[in-house]
Amino acid sequence: MDKRITNTAQIFPQDELLDELLRIGGGLFRETARAIMEAAYRAIMRGADHIEEQDVTQVFNQVKKEYQPMIRGDAIEVFQTVDQTGRWVDGVEPYLQSRAVVEYENGDLWIDLRYVLKAYIRSITDQRQSCIEGGN
């Protein structure tokens, strides 16, 4: 048992990378555990002794790609509103169930667009705005 714990500790990431993996997990235990496991797997496949930034970046991109197919049409508006307000939006339920949006309660209740999707949604919003402005 001691050997297994020692070996596991060797692959574990540095603090700043662990923080990033926690953000990728979105405050959800299973998602965070999955992000850490995926990063560790990538490090092991590279033959590395520990998780490095490239492993974490690959996990970030993998999670984002899993969500991208659902980001179409009305979903963009829902995600954009959640990102901007942190409040309940009509039509948000399926995205809570798919964990693209996370619901928190800590004295107050709010919802948050998953960290991995924020920059992507903002880029879509910027592109739309540029098209609107360019069309005038």
C-alpha positions as CSV (number, residue, x, y, z in Angstrom):
1,M,0.0,0.0,0.0
2,D,2.8,2.5,0.9
3,K,4.5,1.9,-2.4
4,R,1.2,2.5,-4.3
5,I,0.7,5.8,-2.5
6,T,4.2,6.9,-3.1
7,N,4.0,6.1,-6.8
8,T,0.7,8.0,-7.1
9,A,2.2,11.0,-5.3
10,Q,5.0,11.2,-7.9
11,I,2.6,11.7,-10.8
12,F,0.5,14.2,-9.0
13,P,0.7,17.8,-10.5
14,Q,2.3,20.9,-9.1
15,D,0.0,23.2,-7.2
16,E,-0.8,25.6,-10.1
17,L,-1.6,22.7,-12.4
18,L,-3.8,21.1,-9.7
19,D,-5.6,24.5,-9.5
20,E,-6.2,24.3,-13.3
21,L,-7.4,20.8,-13.1
22,L,-9.9,21.8,-10.3
23,R,-11.2,24.6,-12.6
24,I,-11.5,22.1,-15.4
25,G,-13.6,19.9,-13.1
26,G,-16.0,22.8,-12.5
27,G,-16.3,22.2,-8.8
28,L,-17.8,18.8,-9.5
29,F,-16.0,15.9,-7.7
30,R,-16.4,13.3,-10.5
31,E,-15.4,15.8,-13.2
32,T,-12.4,16.9,-11.2
33,A,-11.3,13.3,-10.6
34,R,-11.8,12.6,-14.3
35,A,-9.6,15.6,-15.2
36,I,-6.8,14.5,-12.9
37,M,-7.0,10.9,-14.1
38,E,-6.9,12.0,-17.7
39,A,-3.9,14.2,-17.1
40,A,-2.1,11.5,-15.2
41,Y,-2.8,9.0,-18.0
42,R,-1.4,11.4,-20.6
43,A,1.7,11.9,-18.4
44,I,2.2,8.2,-18.0
45,M,1.8,7.7,-21.8
46,R,4.5,10.2,-22.4
47,G,6.7,8.4,-19.9
48,A,6.8,11.4,-17.6
49,D,7.3,11.3,-13.8
50,H,4.6,13.9,-13.2
51,I,1.7,15.8,-14.7
52,E,2.9,18.8,-16.7
53,E,1.2,21.8,-18.3
54,Q,0.9,20.0,-21.7
55,D,-1.1,17.2,-20.1
56,V,-3.5,19.7,-18.4
57,T,-3.9,21.6,-21.7
58,Q,-4.8,18.4,-23.5
59,V,-7.4,17.6,-20.9
60,F,-8.8,21.1,-21.1
61,N,-9.1,20.8,-24.9
62,Q,-10.6,17.3,-24.7
63,V,-13.4,18.4,-22.3
64,K,-14.1,21.5,-24.4
65,K,-14.4,19.4,-27.6
66,E,-16.9,17.1,-25.9
67,Y,-19.2,20.0,-25.2
68,Q,-18.8,21.9,-28.5
69,P,-21.4,19.8,-30.4
70,M,-24.2,21.1,-28.1
71,I,-23.2,24.7,-28.6
72,R,-25.5,25.6,-31.4
73,G,-28.5,28.0,-31.9
74,D,-30.4,28.9,-28.8
75,A,-27.7,27.2,-26.6
76,I,-25.3,30.0,-27.4
77,E,-27.8,32.6,-26.0
78,V,-28.4,30.5,-22.9
79,F,-24.7,30.1,-22.3
80,Q,-24.0,33.7,-23.0
81,T,-26.6,34.9,-20.5
82,V,-25.4,32.4,-17.8
83,D,-21.9,33.6,-18.3
84,Q,-22.8,37.3,-18.0
85,T,-25.3,37.1,-15.2
86,G,-24.9,33.9,-13.2
87,R,-28.6,33.7,-13.0
88,W,-31.3,31.1,-14.0
89,V,-32.2,31.3,-17.7
90,D,-35.2,29.6,-19.3
91,G,-33.9,26.6,-21.2
92,V,-30.8,26.1,-19.0
93,E,-32.0,22.7,-17.5
94,P,-30.5,20.4,-20.2
95,Y,-27.2,22.1,-19.8
96,L,-27.3,21.6,-16.0
97,Q,-27.9,18.0,-16.6
98,S,-25.1,17.7,-19.1
99,R,-22.8,19.7,-16.7
100,A,-22.0,22.3,-19.3
101,V,-23.5,24.7,-16.7
102,V,-22.9,24.1,-13.0
103,E,-25.2,25.0,-10.1
104,Y,-23.7,26.1,-6.8
105,E,-25.2,26.9,-3.4
106,N,-23.2,28.6,-0.7
107,G,-25.7,30.7,1.2
108,D,-26.8,31.9,-2.3
109,L,-27.7,30.0,-5.4
110,W,-26.1,30.7,-8.7
111,I,-25.2,29.0,-11.9
112,D,-22.0,29.2,-13.8
113,L,-20.9,28.3,-17.3
114,R,-18.2,25.7,-17.1
115,Y,-14.7,27.2,-17.1
116,V,-13.6,25.3,-20.2
117,L,-16.5,26.8,-22.2
118,K,-16.2,30.5,-21.2
119,A,-13.5,31.6,-23.6
120,Y,-15.2,29.6,-26.4
121,I,-18.6,31.2,-25.8
122,R,-17.0,34.6,-25.6
123,S,-15.2,34.1,-28.9
124,I,-18.5,33.1,-30.5
125,T,-20.1,36.2,-29.1
126,D,-17.3,38.4,-30.3
127,Q,-17.6,36.8,-33.8
128,R,-21.3,37.4,-33.9
129,Q,-20.8,41.0,-32.8
130,S,-18.2,41.6,-35.5
131,C,-20.5,40.2,-38.1
132,I,-23.3,42.5,-36.9
133,E,-21.1,45.5,-36.9
134,G,-19.5,44.6,-40.2
135,G,-23.0,44.3,-41.8
136,N,-24.0,47.8,-40.9
